[in-house]
Amino acid sequence: MTKQYQITLLPGDGIGPEIMAVTVDVLKVVSKQYDLDFTFEEACIGGAAIDQIGEPLPAESLEKCRRSDAVLLAAIGGYQWDNLPRHQRPETGLLRLRAGLGLFANLRPATILPQLIDASTLKREVVEGVDIMVVRELTGGIYFGQPKGIFETEKGEKRGVNTMAYKESEIDRIVKVGFEIAQKRRGKLCSVDKANVLDVSQLWRDRVTAMAPNYPDVELTHLYVDNAAMQLVRDPKQFDTIVTGNLFGDILSDEAAMLTGSIGMLPSASLGADGPGVFEPVHGSAPDIAGQDKANPLAQVLSAAMMLHYGLNEPEAATNIEQGVIQVLERGYRTGDIMSTGMTPVGCRRMGEALIEVLSSEQVLGFRF
């Protein structure tokens, strides 16, 4: 029996429309193979929404997302919107989307693919075999805490304020996700905080420690965020699953991404307690190459695979896409960001065509992300 899914597409800005077009074509191929029926509906967000409607997340776009089974987001932002007031910038639309859908858990894998190991700036012996999942809290912490703003003191001096705040319930729900992800991986969870100087981090560590007995099959460790940043470069293979707050997760997940050599290869998933999740590549909108057929679409494609895994519970279709990406790389196709000697340079469209050729031939490798 055909399964039907409503997917909201948010192409956004820069290279977003290009990589989204490739991904939709890939999903159409996979849908025929696994008896899935995708209905795609586009909505605007970010700079595109500002230009069309005057705000970074129109109410209509958020409503379309709420009605869908999953949301596929490409990229937002660009130089032309950088000087707008903060509440009108493209990034504000993304924050509103996360809050509007109740997306509190961000999953960002950083996996070293054998075909791209030499793209990393670190030594082969350091990064070979790295497979990390960063679980980042997404709707609390310093980005959302109150009070915040730029205020004028009694002496007329401006003072910027942001508040890092977490309630026990906010900590518990993200840490629960971290433990459950670790259970499905290699059974190791590292909680990252700054409990030696921050009260909010002390509460975080207390709650993580209190929850640990509920997961006896998971080995729990704690690291201060500065040490964690150092250890990710010194010995990344010690990590399996990392769980941390919004600010620390934002920074550490980007650091982990660069272990792989290119942020252009990495997907992510943002999930809530219920309702649709948002699945998007880690990279930005790359306005300097937009419209030039130079973008790497594979992170967007792999985000669609995460959508199938975590959003729609279609693991076989997801694995087929992941294996197809590996086969394309095995055949030597490379966009500029992952190019190396002896490989075949291709643009965004050709990379998509090569992936569809592989998926259509059903000759994929048995590799699992």
VORO-956560 format. One record per residue (C-alpha): residue number from 0; residue in one letter; chain; x, y, z. Coordinates in steps of 0.1 Angstrom, whole numbers, plus 2048, in hexadecimal, padded with zeros to 3 digits. Layout:
// VORO-956560
<NUM; "A"; "A"; <X; Y; Z>>
...
***
This chain:
// VORO-956560
<0; "M"; "A"; <800; 800; 800>>
<1; "T"; "A"; <80E; 822; 7F6>>
<2; "K"; "A"; <817; 838; 813>>
<3; "Q"; "A"; <80F; 85D; 80E>>
<4; "Y"; "A"; <824; 87A; 81D>>
<5; "Q"; "A"; <820; 89F; 81B>>
<6; "I"; "A"; <842; 8B0; 81A>>
<7; "T"; "A"; <847; 8D6; 81D>>
<8; "L"; "A"; <865; 8E3; 80A>>
<9; "L"; "A"; <877; 902; 815>>
<10; "P"; "A"; <891; 909; 7FA>>
<11; "G"; "A"; <89B; 92A; 80A>>
<12; "D"; "A"; <8B8; 93E; 7FD>>
<13; "G"; "A"; <8D9; 93C; 7EB>>
<14; "I"; "A"; <8E0; 918; 7DF>>
<15; "G"; "A"; <8C1; 90C; 7F0>>
<16; "P"; "A"; <8AA; 909; 7D1>>
<17; "E"; "A"; <8C6; 8F6; 7BE>>
<18; "I"; "A"; <8CC; 8DC; 7D8>>
<19; "M"; "A"; <8A7; 8D8; 7E0>>
<20; "A"; "A"; <8A0; 8D1; 7BC>>
<21; "V"; "A"; <8B9; 8B4; 7BB>>
<22; "T"; "A"; <8AB; 8A6; 7DC>>
<23; "V"; "A"; <887; 8A6; 7D0>>
<24; "D"; "A"; <892; 893; 7B1>>
<25; "V"; "A"; <8A3; 879; 7C7>>
<26; "L"; "A"; <885; 875; 7DD>>
<27; "K"; "A"; <86F; 870; 7BE>>
<28; "V"; "A"; <885; 853; 7B3>>
<29; "V"; "A"; <885; 843; 7D6>>
<30; "S"; "A"; <860; 848; 7DA>>
<31; "K"; "A"; <859; 831; 7BC>>
<32; "Q"; "A"; <871; 817; 7C9>>
<33; "Y"; "A"; <861; 815; 7EB>>
<34; "D"; "A"; <83C; 81C; 7E3>>
<35; "L"; "A"; <83C; 83F; 7F3>>
<36; "D"; "A"; <827; 85C; 7E7>>
<37; "F"; "A"; <836; 87E; 7EF>>
<38; "T"; "A"; <822; 89E; 7EB>>
<39; "F"; "A"; <83A; 8BC; 7EA>>
<40; "E"; "A"; <82F; 8DF; 7F3>>
<41; "E"; "A"; <846; 8FC; 7F3>>
<42; "A"; "A"; <847; 919; 80C>>
<43; "C"; "A"; <85E; 937; 810>>
<44; "I"; "A"; <875; 93E; 82D>>
<45; "G"; "A"; <894; 954; 834>>
<46; "G"; "A"; <89F; 96E; 81B>>
<47; "A"; "A"; <887; 961; 800>>
<48; "A"; "A"; <86A; 967; 818>>
<49; "I"; "A"; <877; 989; 821>>
<50; "D"; "A"; <878; 993; 7FD>>
<51; "Q"; "A"; <856; 985; 7F4>>
<52; "I"; "A"; <842; 98D; 814>>
<53; "G"; "A"; <858; 9A2; 82A>>
<54; "E"; "A"; <85E; 98A; 847>>
<55; "P"; "A"; <876; 96C; 84B>>
<56; "L"; "A"; <85B; 952; 854>>
<57; "P"; "A"; <838; 95B; 847>>
<58; "A"; "A"; <81B; 94C; 85A>>
<59; "E"; "A"; <810; 939; 83B>>
<60; "S"; "A"; <832; 928; 839>>
<61; "L"; "A"; <830; 91D; 85D>>
<62; "E"; "A"; <80D; 910; 858>>
<63; "K"; "A"; <817; 8FB; 83A>>
<64; "C"; "A"; <833; 8EC; 84F>>
<65; "R"; "A"; <81B; 8E3; 86B>>
<66; "R"; "A"; <804; 8D1; 853>>
<67; "S"; "A"; <820; 8BC; 844>>
<68; "D"; "A"; <82F; 89B; 84E>>
<69; "A"; "A"; <852; 8A9; 84B>>
<70; "V"; "A"; <864; 8C9; 841>>
<71; "L"; "A"; <882; 8C9; 82A>>
<72; "L"; "A"; <896; 8E9; 82D>>
<73; "A"; "A"; <8B4; 8F3; 817>>
<74; "A"; "A"; <8C5; 913; 822>>
<75; "I"; "A"; <8BE; 937; 82C>>
<76; "G"; "A"; <8D1; 958; 82D>>
<77; "G"; "A"; <8E6; 96E; 818>>
<78; "Y"; "A"; <8FB; 98E; 818>>
<79; "Q"; "A"; <8DF; 9A4; 80D>>
<80; "W"; "A"; <8CB; 99E; 82D>>
<81; "D"; "A"; <8E7; 9A0; 846>>
<82; "N"; "A"; <8E0; 9C4; 850>>
<83; "L"; "A"; <8BB; 9C0; 857>>
<84; "P"; "A"; <8AF; 9C3; 87B>>
<85; "R"; "A"; <8B3; 9A2; 88D>>
<86; "H"; "A"; <88E; 99A; 88E>>
<87; "Q"; "A"; <88D; 99D; 868>>
<88; "R"; "A"; <8AC; 989; 85F>>
<89; "P"; "A"; <8A9; 967; 84E>>
<90; "E"; "A"; <8B7; 955; 86C>>
<91; "T"; "A"; <89A; 961; 881>>
<92; "G"; "A"; <883; 94E; 86A>>
<93; "L"; "A"; <896; 92E; 872>>
<94; "L"; "A"; <893; 934; 897>>
<95; "R"; "A"; <86E; 93B; 894>>
<96; "L"; "A"; <869; 91B; 880>>
<97; "R"; "A"; <87A; 906; 89B>>
<98; "A"; "A"; <866; 917; 8B6>>
<99; "G"; "A"; <845; 915; 8A2>>
<100; "L"; "A"; <849; 8EF; 89C>>
<101; "G"; "A"; <857; 8E8; 8BF>>
<102; "L"; "A"; <877; 8DA; 8B2>>
<103; "F"; "A"; <88D; 8D6; 8D0>>
<104; "A"; "A"; <8A6; 8BB; 8C5>>
<105; "N"; "A"; <8BF; 8C0; 8A9>>
<106; "L"; "A"; <8D2; 8A1; 89D>>
<107; "R"; "A"; <8F2; 8A7; 88A>>
<108; "P"; "A"; <907; 889; 87F>>
<109; "A"; "A"; <92C; 88D; 876>>
<110; "T"; "A"; <937; 86E; 865>>
<111; "I"; "A"; <958; 869; 853>>
<112; "L"; "A"; <951; 859; 831>>
<113; "P"; "A"; <96E; 843; 825>>
<114; "Q"; "A"; <96C; 853; 803>>
<115; "L"; "A"; <971; 876; 811>>
<116; "I"; "A"; <989; 870; 82E>>
<117; "D"; "A"; <9A5; 884; 81D>>
<118; "A"; "A"; <98F; 8A2; 81B>>
<119; "S"; "A"; <992; 8A7; 840>>
<120; "T"; "A"; <9AC; 8C0; 84C>>
<121; "L"; "A"; <9B6; 8A8; 868>>
<122; "K"; "A"; <9CD; 88B; 865>>
<123; "R"; "A"; <9BE; 86A; 857>>
<124; "E"; "A"; <9C6; 857; 877>>
<125; "V"; "A"; <9B3; 871; 88C>>
<126; "V"; "A"; <993; 872; 878>>
<127; "E"; "A"; <990; 84F; 868>>
<128; "G"; "A"; <972; 83D; 877>>
<129; "V"; "A"; <963; 85D; 887>>
<130; "D"; "A"; <93D; 859; 88B>>
<131; "I"; "A"; <92D; 873; 8A2>>
<132; "M"; "A"; <90A; 87E; 8A8>>
<133; "V"; "A"; <905; 8A0; 8B9>>
<134; "V"; "A"; <8E3; 8A4; 8CA>>
<135; "R"; "A"; <8DE; 8CA; 8CF>>
<136; "E"; "A"; <8C2; 8DA; 8E3>>
<137; "L"; "A"; <8B1; 8F2; 8CB>>
<138; "T"; "A"; <896; 907; 8DB>>
<139; "G"; "A"; <8A4; 912; 8FC>>
<140; "G"; "A"; <8C5; 920; 90A>>
<141; "I"; "A"; <8D5; 941; 902>>
<142; "Y"; "A"; <8C4; 946; 8E1>>
<143; "F"; "A"; <8A1; 947; 8F0>>
<144; "G"; "A"; <8A7; 950; 915>>
<145; "Q"; "A"; <899; 970; 923>>
<146; "P"; "A"; <8A2; 98B; 929>>
<147; "K"; "A"; <8B5; 993; 90A>>
<148; "G"; "A"; <8BC; 9B2; 8F5>>
<149; "I"; "A"; <8D2; 9D1; 8F4>>
<150; "F"; "A"; <8CA; 9E9; 911>>
<151; "E"; "A"; <8D6; A0A; 91B>>
<152; "T"; "A"; <8E4; A0E; 93E>>
<153; "E"; "A"; <8DF; A2B; 955>>
<154; "K"; "A"; <900; A3A; 949>>
<155; "G"; "A"; <8F5; A38; 925>>
<156; "E"; "A"; <90B; A1B; 91C>>
<157; "K"; "A"; <8FC; 9FE; 908>>
<158; "R"; "A"; <8FC; 9DB; 917>>
<159; "G"; "A"; <8F4; 9BB; 904>>
<160; "V"; "A"; <8E2; 9A0; 917>>
<161; "N"; "A"; <8DB; 97C; 90E>>
<162; "T"; "A"; <8CF; 963; 928>>
<163; "M"; "A"; <8D8; 93E; 928>>
<164; "A"; "A"; <8BC; 92C; 93A>>
<165; "Y"; "A"; <8AE; 909; 93B>>
<166; "K"; "A"; <892; 8F9; 94F>>
<167; "E"; "A"; <895; 8D5; 95B>>
<168; "S"; "A"; <87B; 8CA; 943>>
<169; "E"; "A"; <88D; 8D9; 925>>
<170; "I"; "A"; <8AD; 8C7; 930>>
<171; "D"; "A"; <89C; 8A6; 936>>
<172; "R"; "A"; <88C; 8A4; 914>>
<173; "I"; "A"; <8AB; 8AA; 900>>
<174; "V"; "A"; <8C1; 894; 916>>
<175; "K"; "A"; <8A7; 878; 912>>
<176; "V"; "A"; <8AC; 87B; 8EC>>
<177; "G"; "A"; <8D2; 87A; 8F1>>
<178; "F"; "A"; <8D0; 85A; 906>>
<179; "E"; "A"; <8B8; 84A; 8ED>>
<180; "I"; "A"; <8CE; 852; 8CF>>
<181; "A"; "A"; <8EC; 844; 8E1>>
<182; "Q"; "A"; <8D9; 824; 8E8>>
<183; "K"; "A"; <8D5; 820; 8C2>>
<184; "R"; "A"; <8F9; 827; 8BB>>
<185; "R"; "A"; <917; 81C; 8CF>>
<186; "G"; "A"; <90A; 822; 8F2>>
<187; "K"; "A"; <91F; 840; 8FB>>
<188; "L"; "A"; <912; 862; 905>>
<189; "C"; "A"; <927; 881; 90C>>
<190; "S"; "A"; <914; 89E; 91C>>
<191; "V"; "A"; <925; 8BF; 916>>
<192; "D"; "A"; <920; 8DD; 92D>>
<193; "K"; "A"; <933; 8F8; 940>>
<194; "A"; "A"; <929; 8EE; 963>>
<195; "N"; "A"; <949; 8FB; 973>>
<196; "V"; "A"; <93E; 91F; 96E>>
<197; "L"; "A"; <919; 920; 962>>
<198; "D"; "A"; <8FC; 919; 979>>
<199; "V"; "A"; <8E6; 90F; 95C>>
<200; "S"; "A"; <900; 8F5; 952>>
<201; "Q"; "A"; <901; 8E8; 976>>
<202; "L"; "A"; <8DC; 8E2; 973>>
<203; "W"; "A"; <8E2; 8D1; 952>>
<204; "R"; "A"; <8FC; 8BA; 960>>
<205; "D"; "A"; <8E6; 8B2; 97E>>
<206; "R"; "A"; <8C9; 8A8; 968>>
<207; "V"; "A"; <8DF; 893; 950>>
<208; "T"; "A"; <8EE; 880; 96E>>
<209; "A"; "A"; <8CC; 87A; 97D>>
<210; "M"; "A"; <8BF; 86B; 95D>>
<211; "A"; "A"; <8DC; 854; 957>>
<212; "P"; "A"; <8D0; 837; 96C>>
<213; "N"; "A"; <8B2; 834; 954>>
<214; "Y"; "A"; <8CB; 82A; 939>>
<215; "P"; "A"; <8E2; 810; 948>>
<216; "D"; "A"; <8ED; 806; 925>>
<217; "V"; "A"; <8FC; 828; 91D>>
<218; "E"; "A"; <91E; 833; 929>>
<219; "L"; "A"; <91B; 858; 934>>
<220; "T"; "A"; <937; 871; 936>>
<221; "H"; "A"; <938; 896; 93B>>
<222; "L"; "A"; <94F; 8B0; 92C>>
<223; "Y"; "A"; <952; 8D6; 92F>>
<224; "V"; "A"; <94C; 8E6; 90E>>
<225; "D"; "A"; <96F; 8F4; 90A>>
<226; "N"; "A"; <97E; 8D2; 910>>
<227; "A"; "A"; <964; 8C2; 8F8>>
<228; "A"; "A"; <96E; 8DA; 8DD>>
<229; "M"; "A"; <993; 8D0; 8E1>>
<230; "Q"; "A"; <98B; 8AB; 8E3>>
<231; "L"; "A"; <977; 8AC; 8C3>>
<232; "V"; "A"; <997; 8B6; 8B1>>
<233; "R"; "A"; <9B0; 8A2; 8C6>>
<234; "D"; "A"; <99D; 880; 8C7>>
<235; "P"; "A"; <97B; 882; 8B6>>
<236; "K"; "A"; <978; 85C; 8B5>>
<237; "Q"; "A"; <972; 85C; 8DB>>
<238; "F"; "A"; <94F; 86A; 8D5>>
<239; "D"; "A"; <92F; 858; 8CB>>
<240; "T"; "A"; <911; 86E; 8D5>>
<241; "I"; "A"; <914; 891; 8E3>>
<242; "V"; "A"; <8F7; 8A3; 8F4>>
<243; "T"; "A"; <8F9; 8C8; 8FD>>
<244; "G"; "A"; <8E7; 8E9; 8FE>>
<245; "N"; "A"; <8DF; 901; 8E2>>
<246; "L"; "A"; <8FD; 917; 8E2>>
<247; "F"; "A"; <917; 8FC; 8E8>>
<248; "G"; "A"; <906; 8E5; 8CF>>
<249; "D"; "A"; <906; 900; 8B5>>
<250; "I"; "A"; <92C; 904; 8B7>>
<251; "L"; "A"; <936; 8DF; 8BD>>
<252; "S"; "A"; <920; 8D1; 8A1>>
<253; "D"; "A"; <931; 8E9; 888>>
<254; "E"; "A"; <953; 8DE; 895>>
<255; "A"; "A"; <94A; 8B9; 892>>
<256; "A"; "A"; <93D; 8C0; 86F>>
<257; "M"; "A"; <95F; 8CC; 864>>
<258; "L"; "A"; <970; 8AC; 86F>>
<259; "T"; "A"; <960; 89D; 850>>
<260; "G"; "A"; <972; 8B6; 839>>
<261; "S"; "A"; <953; 8C7; 82A>>
<262; "I"; "A"; <934; 8D5; 83B>>
<263; "G"; "A"; <924; 8D0; 819>>
<264; "M"; "A"; <91F; 8AB; 820>>
<265; "L"; "A"; <90D; 8AC; 841>>
<266; "P"; "A"; <8E7; 8AA; 848>>
<267; "S"; "A"; <8D3; 8B1; 867>>
<268; "A"; "A"; <8B1; 8AB; 877>>
<269; "S"; "A"; <89D; 8C0; 88F>>
<270; "L"; "A"; <882; 8AE; 8A2>>
<271; "G"; "A"; <867; 8B5; 8BB>>
<272; "A"; "A"; <851; 8A0; 8D2>>
<273; "D"; "A"; <838; 89D; 8B6>>
<274; "G"; "A"; <82F; 8AC; 894>>
<275; "P"; "A"; <846; 8B1; 876>>
<276; "G"; "A"; <86C; 8B3; 879>>
<277; "V"; "A"; <882; 8CA; 865>>
<278; "F"; "A"; <89F; 8BA; 851>>
<279; "E"; "A"; <8BA; 8D0; 843>>
<280; "P"; "A"; <8DF; 8D0; 838>>
<281; "V"; "A"; <8F8; 8DE; 851>>
<282; "H"; "A"; <907; 8F6; 838>>
<283; "G"; "A"; <8FB; 919; 830>>
<284; "S"; "A"; <8ED; 92A; 811>>
<285; "A"; "A"; <90F; 930; 800>>
<286; "P"; "A"; <903; 94F; 7ED>>
<287; "D"; "A"; <925; 952; 7DC>>
<288; "I"; "A"; <91E; 933; 7C6>>
<289; "A"; "A"; <8F8; 935; 7C4>>
<290; "G"; "A"; <8EA; 92F; 7A2>>
<291; "Q"; "A"; <90B; 923; 794>>
<292; "D"; "A"; <905; 8FD; 796>>
<293; "K"; "A"; <922; 8F9; 7AE>>
<294; "A"; "A"; <910; 8EF; 7CE>>
<295; "N"; "A"; <914; 8CD; 7DE>>
<296; "P"; "A"; <8F0; 8BF; 7E1>>
<297; "L"; "A"; <8FA; 8A0; 7F6>>
<298; "A"; "A"; <8F4; 8AF; 818>>
<299; "Q"; "A"; <8D1; 8B9; 80D>>
<300; "V"; "A"; <8CC; 896; 7FF>>
<301; "L"; "A"; <8D8; 886; 820>>
<302; "S"; "A"; <8C1; 89D; 833>>
<303; "A"; "A"; <8A5; 88E; 81F>>
<304; "A"; "A"; <8B2; 86C; 82A>>
<305; "M"; "A"; <8B1; 877; 84E>>
<306; "M"; "A"; <88D; 882; 847>>
<307; "L"; "A"; <884; 85F; 83C>>
<308; "H"; "A"; <896; 850; 85A>>
<309; "Y"; "A"; <88B; 867; 876>>
<310; "G"; "A"; <86C; 879; 868>>
<311; "L"; "A"; <859; 85F; 854>>
<312; "N"; "A"; <866; 83E; 861>>
<313; "E"; "A"; <871; 832; 83F>>
<314; "P"; "A"; <893; 824; 847>>
<315; "E"; "A"; <897; 80E; 828>>
<316; "A"; "A"; <892; 82B; 811>>
<317; "A"; "A"; <8A9; 841; 826>>
<318; "T"; "A"; <8C5; 827; 825>>
<319; "N"; "A"; <8C2; 823; 800>>
<320; "I"; "A"; <8C9; 849; 7FC>>
<321; "E"; "A"; <8E6; 847; 814>>
<322; "Q"; "A"; <8F5; 82A; 801>>
<323; "G"; "A"; <8F0; 83B; 7E0>>
<324; "V"; "A"; <904; 859; 7EC>>
<325; "I"; "A"; <920; 842; 7F6>>
<326; "Q"; "A"; <91F; 832; 7D4>>
<327; "V"; "A"; <921; 853; 7C2>>
<328; "L"; "A"; <93F; 85D; 7D6>>
<329; "E"; "A"; <94E; 83B; 7D0>>
<330; "R"; "A"; <94B; 841; 7AA>>
<331; "G"; "A"; <960; 861; 7AF>>
<332; "Y"; "A"; <946; 87C; 7AA>>
<333; "R"; "A"; <94F; 89C; 7BD>>
<334; "T"; "A"; <942; 8BF; 7C0>>
<335; "G"; "A"; <95C; 8DB; 7C5>>
<336; "D"; "A"; <95A; 8DA; 7EB>>
<337; "I"; "A"; <965; 8B6; 7ED>>
<338; "M"; "A"; <97A; 8B4; 7CE>>
<339; "S"; "A"; <99B; 8A1; 7CF>>
<340; "T"; "A"; <9B5; 895; 7B6>>
<341; "G"; "A"; <9A9; 87B; 79D>>
<342; "M"; "A"; <984; 880; 7A4>>
<343; "T"; "A"; <969; 88B; 78B>>
<344; "P"; "A"; <95E; 8AF; 790>>
<345; "V"; "A"; <938; 8B5; 78D>>
<346; "G"; "A"; <91F; 8D0; 795>>
<347; "C"; "A"; <900; 8CE; 7A9>>
<348; "R"; "A"; <8E9; 8C1; 78E>>
<349; "R"; "A"; <901; 8A7; 782>>
<350; "M"; "A"; <907; 89A; 7A5>>
<351; "G"; "A"; <8E1; 896; 7A8>>
<352; "E"; "A"; <8DF; 884; 787>>
<353; "A"; "A"; <8FC; 86D; 791>>
<354; "L"; "A"; <8EA; 864; 7B2>>
<355; "I"; "A"; <8C9; 85D; 79F>>
<356; "E"; "A"; <8DC; 846; 787>>
<357; "V"; "A"; <8EA; 833; 7A5>>
<358; "L"; "A"; <8C9; 830; 7B6>>
<359; "S"; "A"; <8B7; 826; 796>>
<360; "S"; "A"; <8D1; 80A; 790>>
<361; "E"; "A"; <8CD; 7FD; 7B4>>
<362; "Q"; "A"; <8F2; 7F7; 7B5>>
<363; "V"; "A"; <8F9; 807; 7D7>>
<364; "L"; "A"; <913; 7FE; 7F2>>
<365; "G"; "A"; <90A; 7EF; 813>>
<366; "F"; "A"; <916; 80D; 827>>
<367; "R"; "A"; <900; 81C; 843>>
<368; "F"; "A"; <903; 840; 850>>
***
